[in-house]
Amino acid sequence: MTVPPPIVAPSILAADFAHLAEEVRAVEDAADWLHVDVMDNHFVPNLTIGLPVVQSLRAVTALPFDVHLMIEDPRRWAPGYADAGAYNVTFHAEASDDPVALAKDLRSAGAKAGLAIDRDTPIEPYLDLLPSFDTLLIMTIKAGFGGQRFIPQLLDKVRAARRHVDAGHLELRIEVDGGIAADTIEQAAAAGADAFVAGTAVYGAADPAEAVRHLRGLAERAAPGA
């Protein structure tokens, strides 16, 4: 099993929305990516931020934006986030009728393409699509709300994805999102994940940057072959 160095992506869903620029700068020297959760109150029963916020934040930080679209009709909206300067744009398999075509659109627009798999969705039907993607985001909770408890059984999907990625020698980040904190990140890393979304564990800490560094250290030590 070969796993690249871990990436930690603080989720601004857990940040103070009244001071987003400051919250982003608080992790700028420690984070690898900045995770941006976009929810439309249709695909998931919650409403968060959209393209104008991403465009505004792009001007205040050099961090790569890891945009997670929990929305209906992602083909309509996803390329706009690539055009706005997102590094990686991830959309849900459950919301797309042609994931490979949308991945091509995103890459053409200059972004990495990510495929997200929600809690109740089997991963097996999507494994053969992975060569078309740069990131596979596996939800370790039900998509739609922050602060949920990590579900360790969902790491079976991570293990299956890692086996498939290694067998095919694919260059693909396996990202986990949901309940990632100091007491769960090692399990996820040991299962083969190499990118970790952390919201409350970062922005609920007294020192968000130090929390990011601590999480990365835990993931590094727990990674297979470490």
N, C-alpha and C positions, 0 to 999 in steps of 0.2 A: 504494500500500500504506500503510495507516494502522495504526500500532502504538502502543498506550498505553504510558505510562512503565513500565519494567520492575519486576517484583517478584522479590525474592530470598527463598527459603524454606529456611532451614537444616533439614536432616533430622536429627532426634534419633536416627535409627538409628545414626549415627556418633558419638554422644555417649557419655559415661561413664554407664552406667545406674545406677551406685552413687551418682551425684550429679546426678540429672536436673534437679532444681530449680535448682541452681547453673549447670548447663550452659545451661538456658533463659535464665536471667538474664544470662548472658554475652553473649547476642546481642540482648537485649531492646531496646536503644536503636538497633540497626542493622537488624534484620530487618524485613521487611514481614509475612510469615506465618511460622508454625512448622509444618514438615512432619512429620506423624506417620504412620509406616508400620505398618500393622496386617496381620500375616500369620498364617495359621491352620494352616500345615503340611498343607493339603489343596489349595487352589488353587495355592499355591506351596510348595516343599519347605523351608520355613523357618518358625519360630515366633518372634513378637516380642511386642509388647505389645497390650493390649486396652482395653476400656472403663474399667476401674477406674483405670488409669494416666492416661487422658485426663481423667477426672473429678478426679483428684488434682492434675494439672498445671494444670487450669483455675483452681484457687484461688490459684496462685502467679504468674500472669503475665497481662498484658492483651493479649498478642500474639494475633492471629487464628489459630486452628488450622486447618490444611489437612490433613485426614485422608484418607489414601490406603488404601482397603480392598482388600487383595489376599487376598480370602476367597471361599469358596463361599457361595451363598445370601445375597447382600448384602441382599435385601429384608427378611430376618429381622432383620439386625443394624444396618443403616445408620441407620435413624431414631433409634436410641438414641444415636448419636454426635451427631446434630443436637440431641437433647434435652439432651445433656451440655454443649452450648455451642460445638460446632464451627462455625466460620465457613463452611467448605466441606467437603463430604463427597463424595469421589470413589470410584466403584466401577468394576469392570472390565466392559467390554462382553462379554468372553468368559464371564463368570460370571452374566449376567443374561438372562432370557428376555423381559423387558419393560422395557428401560431407561427409556423415557419415563414409564411409570407410577411407577417408583421415583424418578425425578427430581421428579415432582409430589409424592410423599410427602415427600421431603427439603425441598422448598420450603415445603410446608405446615407442616413441623416447625420452620421458621425458619432453615434453612441454605441456602447455595448448593449447587447440584447439579453434580457433575463426572463426566465419562465418561473412563475410561482405556482406552487402546489398547496392547496388549502388542507386543513386538518383531515377532512373526511374523504379526500380524493386519493385513490390509489395512484402510485407513482409509475407502475409498470407500463401503462399505455403510452407514457411520454418518454421513456428511456431512449427509444430509437430516434427521437427528435433532438436529442442533446447536442449532436454535432453542429446544429444550426444556432446554438446559444453560447453565450459567454458566462452566464450565471444561472444556476438553478437555486431558487429560493424555496426552502421547505419550511412551511409554517409549523412551529412547535406549540401552537395554540390555534384557536379558531380566529380567522382573520376578522378584523373589524374594531377591536378595542385594545388599548394598551393596558398593562398591569395585570394581565391574566397569568395564571399559574402554568408553568412549564409542564408539558405532557411527555414523559420520558419514552413512552411506547412509540412515539412518532419518530424516534431516532432509527427505527428499523428502516424507514424510508431513506435516511441519510446513509445507512450502511449499504443498502441496495444501490443507491446512486454512486457511492464511492467505488463499489465493485465494478459497476458498469463503466465509470469514467476511467478507472485504472486499466480495465481490460481493453478498452478502445483507445487508450493513450490520448484521451481528450484533454484539451486545455480549457478547463471549466471550473469556475469557482462554485463550491457547494456552500450555500449560505443558509443560516438558520435564523428564525425570527419568532420571538415569543417567549417571555419568561427567562431570557438569558441574563444570568447574574453570576456572582462569584461561586454560588453553590450548584450551578448547572452547566457552566461553560465547559468544564472539564469533560463531562459526559458527552456533550456534543462534539467536542474536539476528538475524543477517543473514538467516536463513531465514524469520523472522517470528514466532518465539517471543517471548513477553513476560512469562513467569513461569518461574523457574528454581529447581529443587530442587538443593541442594548439600549433601552430607554431609561426606565426608572433606575436601573443599576448605575447609570452614569449621571443623569440629571437629578437624581435624588440624593447624590453623594455630596458631602461638604466640598470636595475638590473633584469636579468632573474629569479633569485631565488626568489626575492620578488614578481615578477609577478606571479610565480607559487603559492606562498602562498596566494596572494590576490584572485586569481581565485578559489582556494580551499575554502577559506572563503565564497565567494559568493555562491558557490555550496552548501556548508553546510547549509547556511541560507535559501536557496530556496528549499531544498529537502522536499518532502512531509513528514509531521509529525514533521518537525524541530521546 
